[in-house]
Amino acid sequence: MLRPGSYVCELPGDAAGAAGIAVDSEAFAIIDAKSYGVGPAHGSYLLLGDQVTMTSGPKRGQTFHRLSGGFLRRTEGGIDTALRCVRRVTNNS
């Protein structure tokens, strides 16, 4: 199960600026062991090992690599992309 909560997504920044560049349009919330939400819309996800697949809803077809309990990296064709999504906690709000 993915840890429930809001996930913020970002692309890496650079040494001259911010550590990450927020991509608000990619944010989502994990609701429970099979459901996620994007604003008022909801969908289902499937977690197999460390691979997450959004199976319905607004992110249908998107895949992620779970690197830890609250850290996902978007994948395309089985390869990690630069987009990372982390569970929002007090120090990254």
N, C-alpha and C positions, 0 to 999 in steps of 0.2 A: 504494500500500500504506500502511496505517496503521502507525505505529511500534509494534512489539511491546512489551508490558509491561502493567502494571496501571494502570487508569484509575480515579481517584477522582472522584466526582460530588458537586456541591454547588449550593446555591441561594445567591444573594447575601445577605450580611449587611447590617449598617447601620453608620453612623458610631459608634454607641454601644456596639457589640460586635464580634464576630468579623467578619472580611472575608467569610467564607463559612460556610454551615451545611451540614455534611456530610449526604449522603443515602446512607447505606451500602447500602441496598437496591438502588440503581441502579449500583453499582460493577461492573466487569467487567474482563477481561484480553483483550488482543489477542494471539493465539498466533502467527499468521502472516498471509500475504497474503489469506486467505479465512476464517479461523476465529477465534472468540472463545470465552471461557469465563466462566461465572458459577458459582463453586464447582466442584462436580464435573460440572456440566452444560456441554455444548458446543453451539455452533451455527455457522452460516456468516453472513458478511456480504458485501455487494457495495458496492464503492466506485466511483462514477461521477463523475468530476470532483471536486467538493467535497461531494458528497452520499453519505452512508453509510446503507445499509438493512440491517437485521438480517433475513436471509431465512429463518432457521430457528433452533430452540433457544429458550431461555427469554426472549429479547428479540425474538422474531419480530414483525415489523411495526413496530418502533421505527425512527425515522429521526433522523439527525444531520447537522448542517452542520459540515464540517471547516474550522475557521478557521485552523489551522496544523498542523504535523506532529503535535503532541501535545495539541491543544485542539479539543474538539468541543462543539457546542451542540445539545441535543435540539430537534427540530422537531416541530410538529404542523400538519398541513395546509400544509406548506411554509414556515411561519413559525417563526423562532427563538423558543424559550421561555427562561425564566430559568435552567433547569437546564444547568449546564456540567460537562463531564467532561474532566479533564486527566490526562495521563500522569504517573504518580507518579515523582518523582525524589527525590534525597536531601533537598532543602530543603522538600518538601511532603508528607512521609510522615505 
